Amino acid sequence: MFPVNKATITRYDYEDATFLRLLKLMRENVQLSATPVLLIYNVFPMLGFLLGSHKTVMNNRKELHDFIQITFIERLKDLDENDRRSFIDSFLVRQREENMKMTNGKYFHNENLKALISDLFGAGTETSANSLLWAILLMMKHPEIQRKVQEEIAKVIGDLQPRTDHRARMPYTDAVIHEVQRFADIVPTNVPHATTRDITFKGFFIPRGMHIAPLLTSVLHDESQWENPHEFYPEHFLDSEGKFAKNAAFLPFSAGRRACAGENLAKMELFLSFTSLLQKFTFQPPPGTSKDDLNLTPAVGFTAPPMLYKTCAVLR
């Protein structure tokens, strides 16, 4: 059982036991979700008595939802409608309005809120953390790129604290971050989607409610869209004058109305975190390891983090 923090807004320390437990639950479920055992269970659920991983996933999910129930729902029943402090407050206010209207509560109910919070927590930690892990690994693998990023940081930011408005004046750093996301391909199979109506696509009939897996990896490594699709090449996002250049095939956040809701926040976080790290440190392989020894093979899971590695963070 998780302890309940009585503060209105809680920020957990990096070593906080509750925070670490939540991360473990999310990480374990993400890793298990793409394993062969879980894939077999999803297709043949009657074989569940022979498999154990799905029980771990469901137990982890229940523990996370119990935490959300205690922390966010029960103690926010006394919320002030005129002082909405978060997305959760706004949701609960809308829920109260729907209840007063005696509607059926199609969307604004507690089970949906639990799912939304767990999705936001997972999407805001696992993918961003994995992107930074890939960024550090790729900087060790390509020290010449790391030096160019640090030179741009020194020129534009200096010793100041990085800010989001610096990004517009740092095309090379911005290109490197985009290329990390393209090359790393954090969520190669995208999140599950479903058709909202019957549709015929390229001669194939897809009925309403059919689960769809739009493969982002097919776009991020499309040989017709990228000059060097299978290499780490920041020039994918730079024009002939060295200015940042967008590419329509850059879709790590998916596309359309069901694209990642936290795209702008994630871009801001990655820029601030990445520049702050390279402003203070140079990342090198540990003694006895060369850059050629670094493994760029992703680990297996619903997301694609790098294999575990060691790094030396050398103060600049």
Residue pairs with C-beta under 8 A, 6 or more apart in sequence:
1 66
2 18
2 21
2 66
2 67
2 70
2 71
3 18
4 70
4 71
4 75
5 71
6 75
8 85
9 85
9 86
10 71
12 18
12 19
13 19
18 67
22 64
22 67
22 121
23 125
25 60
25 61
25 63
25 64
26 60
26 64
26 118
26 121
26 122
26 125
26 126
27 126
28 56
28 60
29 57
29 60
29 61
30 122
30 126
30 301
30 302
30 303
31 299
31 300
31 301
31 302
32 38
32 53
32 56
32 57
32 301
33 57
33 301
33 302
34 189
34 300
34 301
34 302
35 53
35 300
35 301
37 51
37 52
37 53
37 54
38 53
38 54
38 57
40 47
40 51
41 47
41 48
41 51
41 53
41 54
48 54
48 55
61 118
64 118
64 121
65 114
65 118
68 113
68 114
68 117
68 118
69 110
69 114
72 88
72 113
72 117
73 92
73 110
73 113
73 114
76 88
76 89
76 92
77 92
79 89
79 92
79 93
81 93
81 96
83 89
84 90
84 93
87 120
88 113
88 117
91 108
91 113
91 116
92 113
94 108
95 105
95 108
95 109
95 110
95 113
98 105
98 108
99 105
120 262
123 260
123 262
124 262
124 265
124 266
126 303
127 186
127 187
127 266
127 303
128 266
128 269
128 270
128 273
129 305
130 184
130 186
130 303
130 304
130 305
130 306
131 180
131 181
131 184
131 186
131 266
131 270
132 270
132 273
132 274
132 277
133 305
133 306
134 180
134 183
134 184
134 186
134 305
134 306
135 176
135 177
135 180
135 270
135 274
136 277
136 283
136 311
137 294
137 296
137 306
137 309
137 311
138 145
138 180
138 183
138 184
138 232
138 296
139 145
139 146
139 149
139 278
139 283
140 146
140 283
140 284
140 285
140 291
140 294
140 311
141 232
141 291
141 294
141 296
142 232
142 291
143 284
143 291
145 176
145 232
145 234
146 278
146 282
146 283
148 172
149 172
149 173
149 176
149 275
149 278
150 278
150 279
150 282
150 316
152 170
152 172
152 173
153 162
153 170
153 173
153 275
153 278
153 279
156 166
156 169
156 170
157 166
157 170
157 275
157 279
161 276
162 271
162 272
162 275
162 276
162 279
163 272
164 268
164 271
164 272
166 271
166 275
167 173
167 174
167 271
170 275
171 238
171 242
171 243
171 244
172 234
172 238
172 242
173 271
173 274
173 275
174 237
174 244
174 271
175 234
175 235
175 236
175 237
175 238
175 244
176 234
176 274
177 267
177 270
177 271
177 274
178 234
178 236
178 237
178 250
179 232
179 233
179 234
179 236
179 237
180 232
181 250
181 252
181 270
182 220
182 226
182 236
182 250
182 252
183 220
183 231
183 232
184 298
184 304
184 306
185 216
185 217
185 220
185 221
185 252
185 298
185 304
186 252
186 303
186 304
186 305
187 216
187 252
187 302
187 303
187 304
188 215
188 216
188 217
188 304
189 213
189 215
189 216
189 217
189 302
190 213
190 214
190 215
190 216
190 254
191 254
192 211
192 212
192 213
193 211
193 212
193 213
193 214
193 258
194 209
194 210
194 211
194 212
195 206
195 207
195 208
195 209
195 210
195 212
196 208
197 208
198 205
198 206
198 207
198 208
199 205
199 206
200 206
206 212
214 254
216 251
216 252
216 254
219 225
219 249
219 251
220 229
220 249
220 250
220 251
220 252
221 229
221 230
222 229
222 249
223 229
225 247
225 248
225 249
226 233
226 236
226 247
226 249
227 233
227 235
227 236
228 236
236 247
237 244
237 245
237 246
237 247
237 250
238 244
238 245
239 245
253 259
253 260
253 263
253 266
254 260
260 266
277 283
277 313
279 316
280 315
280 316
281 313
281 314
281 315
281 316
282 313
282 314
282 316
283 311
283 312
283 313
283 314
284 311
284 312
284 314
285 291
285 293
285 294
285 310
285 311
285 312
286 310
286 311
286 312
287 312
289 310
294 309
295 306
295 307
295 309
296 306
297 307
298 304
298 305
298 306
298 307
299 305
299 306
299 307
299 308
